[in-house]
């Protein structure tokens, strides 16, 4: 399971020891705004370049406007930057019918796409019929909505195994959800840097280490 950083804060992309290896970064307009940046083409190009500087292999960028002409202009600039930076680019687009002309236009440029915001199996089947490279249901939002998310996640994995879109399980908000994901088999999961750092250590581990050190010292005092 690949790990992506879910953040547009470039100064948070370098993680301390104890965190897993990072495949790349995924962003969206909300993450860019939360980072204090304008949601513009120039910002996204700078994120592509920053991904290369920080050793990221992939960057997933969500287009903010379903105007096809604008989308293709963004795509041209982003692909140029990604090619020069040697960063694999995936374009994120909402899984919604009003975005269909833009989805098809981007695909005609032979660009890998991720359809985001899925919330039910019908949307999953639609994304599969469009031959998207990735689908990204908002797992955390579904859990917060009171749904049993695991049948849907299992359906996404089944489609993935049948040569359908790869599952990027997005919006993981709580630790109890994370350990269940590797067992189901998603291709990737994006996590906020702060969550990765927080979850990379545990009080129980620290307590055990302290006990080992104390017992070692006590045993040596008895020699």
C-alpha positions as a printed NumPy array, in Angstrom:
array([[  0.   ,   0.   ,   0.   ],
       [  1.544,   3.292,  -1.112],
       [  1.471,   6.249,   1.264],
       [  0.857,   9.771,  -0.034],
       [  1.05 ,  12.983,   1.949],
       [ -2.311,  14.745,   1.924],
       [ -1.037,  18.288,   2.134],
       [ -0.144,  21.405,   0.162],
       [  2.142,  22.672,   2.947],
       [  5.553,  22.071,   1.412],
       [  7.33 ,  22.731,   4.719],
       [  5.51 ,  19.695,   6.164],
       [  6.601,  17.241,   3.48 ],
       [  9.818,  16.15 ,   5.218],
       [  8.972,  13.61 ,   7.906],
       [ 11.037,  12.42 ,  10.88 ],
       [ 12.472,   8.939,  11.311],
       [  9.858,   6.336,  12.162],
       [  7.43 ,   7.399,   9.436],
       [  6.879,   5.096,   6.441],
       [  8.315,   5.777,   3.004],
       [  6.291,   8.319,   1.036],
       [  5.334,   7.742,  -2.598],
       [  4.136,  11.251,  -3.337],
       [  1.728,  14.048,  -2.502],
       [ -1.955,  14.56 ,  -3.181],
       [ -3.658,  17.943,  -3.073],
       [ -7.029,  19.547,  -3.697],
       [ -8.384,  23.118,  -3.628],
       [ -9.267,  22.887,   0.072],
       [ -5.774,  21.718,   1.045],
       [ -4.201,  24.493,  -1.014],
       [ -6.452,  27.09 ,   0.633],
       [ -5.694,  25.661,   4.1  ],
       [ -1.998,  26.06 ,   3.33 ],
       [ -2.594,  29.783,   2.867],
       [ -2.063,  29.633,  -0.886],
       [ -4.268,  30.825,  -3.745],
       [ -5.9  ,  28.094,  -5.824],
       [ -4.195,  29.065,  -9.069],
       [ -2.328,  27.368, -11.868],
       [  0.93 ,  28.977, -10.737],
       [  0.482,  27.539,  -7.231],
       [ -0.041,  24.046,  -8.643],
       [  3.002,  24.354, -10.915],
       [  5.071,  25.372,  -7.895],
       [  3.783,  22.302,  -6.035],
       [  4.97 ,  20.12 ,  -8.922],
       [  8.433,  21.633,  -8.675],
       [  8.418,  21.324,  -4.881],
       [  7.542,  17.64 ,  -5.185],
       [ 10.695,  17.066,  -7.213],
       [ 12.866,  19.021,  -4.781],
       [ 11.499,  16.934,  -1.895],
       [ 12.142,  13.637,  -3.653],
       [  8.504,  12.778,  -4.359],
       [  7.834,  10.436,  -7.257],
       [  4.195,  11.4  ,  -7.774],
       [  1.883,  14.369,  -7.405],
       [ -1.907,  14.313,  -7.627],
       [ -3.455,  17.692,  -8.463],
       [ -7.187,  18.426,  -8.53 ],
       [ -8.501,  20.824, -11.151],
       [-10.784,  23.453,  -9.573],
       [-12.962,  24.27 , -12.596],
       [-14.974,  22.007, -14.91 ],
       [-14.605,  24.368, -17.857],
       [-12.955,  22.109, -20.42 ],
       [-10.876,  24.824, -22.061],
       [ -9.484,  25.973, -18.708],
       [ -8.822,  22.378, -17.677],
       [ -6.771,  21.694, -20.796],
       [ -4.768,  24.892, -20.274],
       [ -3.952,  23.786, -16.743],
       [ -3.128,  20.29 , -17.927],
       [ -0.659,  21.56 , -20.521],
       [  1.258,  23.671, -18.003],
       [  1.198,  21.018, -15.286],
       [  2.406,  18.271, -17.61 ],
       [  5.227,  20.455, -18.88 ],
       [  6.354,  21.124, -15.308],
       [  5.979,  17.463, -14.299],
       [  7.967,  16.238, -17.306],
       [ 10.82 ,  18.629, -16.549],
       [ 10.764,  17.718, -12.858],
       [ 10.462,  13.973, -13.531],
       [  7.368,  13.751, -11.348],
       [  4.505,  11.405, -12.264],
       [  1.343,  13.511, -12.55 ],
       [ -2.205,  12.349, -11.836],
       [ -5.099,  14.73 , -12.418],
       [ -7.913,  14.573,  -9.866],
       [-11.456,  15.253, -11.044],
       [-14.751,  14.964,  -9.132],
       [-16.784,  11.818,  -9.783],
       [-19.823,  13.742, -10.987],
       [-21.708,  13.832, -14.289],
       [-21.267,  17.59 , -14.742],
       [-17.52 ,  16.919, -14.999],
       [-17.902,  14.312, -17.759],
       [-16.856,  16.573, -20.689],
       [-13.717,  17.578, -18.782],
       [-12.997,  13.979, -17.774],
       [-13.16 ,  12.868, -21.396],
       [-11.105,  15.83 , -22.625],
       [ -8.334,  15.115, -20.117],
       [ -8.386,  11.421, -20.998],
       [ -8.09 ,  12.231, -24.688],
       [ -4.74 ,  13.786, -23.821],
       [ -3.713,  10.342, -22.496],
       [ -3.452,  11.737, -18.98 ],
       [ -3.947,   9.522, -15.928],
       [ -6.924,  10.612, -13.845],
       [ -8.294,  10.017, -10.376],
       [-12.032,  10.374,  -9.792],
       [-12.592,  11.707,  -6.294],
       [-15.525,  11.958,  -3.914],
       [-17.166,   8.59 ,  -4.551],
       [-19.782,   7.686,  -1.957],
       [-21.633,   4.631,  -3.316],
       [-21.21 ,   1.562,  -5.58 ],
       [-23.016,   3.119,  -8.557],
       [-20.447,   5.907,  -8.685],
       [-17.742,   3.238,  -8.469],
       [-19.169,   1.378, -11.461],
       [-19.424,   4.631, -13.404],
       [-15.784,   5.452, -12.64 ],
       [-14.784,   1.949, -13.74 ],
       [-16.704,   2.356, -17.01 ],
       [-14.75 ,   5.561, -17.661],
       [-11.494,   3.627, -17.126],
       [-10.115,   6.003, -14.517],
       [ -6.711,   5.055, -13.161],
       [ -7.736,   5.767,  -9.551],
       [-10.89 ,   6.218,  -7.504],
       [-10.848,   8.034,  -4.161],
       [-13.849,   7.663,  -1.847],
       [-13.793,   9.945,   1.182],
       [-13.514,   7.171,   3.771],
       [-13.373,   9.521,   6.74 ],
       [-16.43 ,  11.445,   5.644],
       [-18.39 ,   8.243,   5.085],
       [-17.476,   7.02 ,   8.578],
       [-18.442,  10.407,  10.052],
       [-21.775,  10.096,   8.224],
       [-22.471,   6.947,  10.225],
       [-22.028,   4.481,   7.384],
       [-20.506,   1.026,   7.512],
       [-17.768,   1.882,   5.029],
       [-16.171,  -1.552,   4.701],
       [-18.565,  -3.181,   2.202],
       [-17.954,  -0.227,  -0.118],
       [-14.18 ,  -0.402,   0.4  ],
       [-14.272,  -4.13 ,  -0.33 ],
       [-16.224,  -3.425,  -3.517],
       [-13.596,  -0.883,  -4.583],
       [-10.843,  -3.442,  -3.973],
       [-12.761,  -6.102,  -5.927],
       [-13.044,  -3.734,  -8.9  ],
       [ -9.34 ,  -2.907,  -8.528],
       [ -8.443,  -6.622,  -8.676],
       [-10.557,  -6.972, -11.82 ],
       [ -8.333,  -4.504, -13.699],
       [-10.495,  -1.559, -12.682],
       [ -9.421,   1.712, -11.065],
       [ -6.931,   1.488,  -8.214],
       [ -8.318,   2.475,  -4.831],
       [ -6.873,   5.503,  -3.056],
       [ -8.664,   5.486,   0.302],
       [ -8.918,   9.18 ,   1.129],
       [ -9.839,  11.317,   4.12 ],
       [ -8.644,   9.021,   6.904],
       [ -9.52 ,  10.918,  10.059],
       [ -9.036,   8.466,  12.916],
       [ -6.494,   5.798,  13.92 ],
       [ -9.046,   2.929,  14.193],
       [ -9.748,   3.126,  10.448],
       [ -6.135,   2.954,   9.321],
       [ -5.144,  -0.547,  10.552],
       [ -8.096,  -2.118,   8.741],
       [ -7.078,  -0.725,   5.346],
       [ -3.999,  -2.897,   4.606],
       [ -6.103,  -6.018,   5.159],
       [ -8.646,  -4.921,   2.559],
       [ -6.006,  -4.131,  -0.075],
       [ -6.236,  -0.524,  -1.342],
       [ -3.483,   0.595,  -3.691],
       [ -2.774,   3.759,  -1.741],
       [ -3.801,   5.969,   1.148],
       [ -3.172,   9.722,   1.582],
       [ -2.516,  10.909,   5.123],
       [ -1.866,  14.353,   6.616],
       [  1.755,  14.826,   7.745],
       [  0.677,  15.584,  11.321],
       [ -1.285,  12.324,  11.497],
       [  1.646,  10.305,  10.171],
       [  3.998,  11.865,  12.7  ],
       [  1.551,  11.362,  15.571],
       [  0.771,   7.755,  14.658],
       [  4.42 ,   6.796,  14.07 ],
       [  4.95 ,   6.483,  17.826],
       [  2.837,   5.21 ,  20.706],
       [  2.837,   5.602,  24.496],
       [  2.849,   1.815,  24.938],
       [  6.058,   1.563,  22.924],
       [  7.66 ,   4.359,  24.953],
       [  6.596,   2.692,  28.215],
       [  8.109,  -0.642,  27.148],
       [ 11.388,   1.002,  26.137],
       [ 11.579,   2.804,  29.457],
       [ 10.971,  -0.485,  31.268],
       [ 13.703,  -2.236,  29.278],
       [ 16.17 ,   0.551,  30.119],
       [ 15.264,   0.499,  33.814],
       [ 15.516,  -3.283,  34.037],
       [ 18.875,  -3.249,  32.236],
       [ 20.22 ,  -0.664,  34.681],
       [ 18.872,  -2.566,  37.701],
       [ 20.398,  -5.843,  36.529],
       [ 23.813,  -4.235,  36.025],
       [ 23.686,  -2.7  ,  39.503],
       [ 23.355,  -6.207,  40.891],
       [ 26.547,  -7.472,  39.224]])
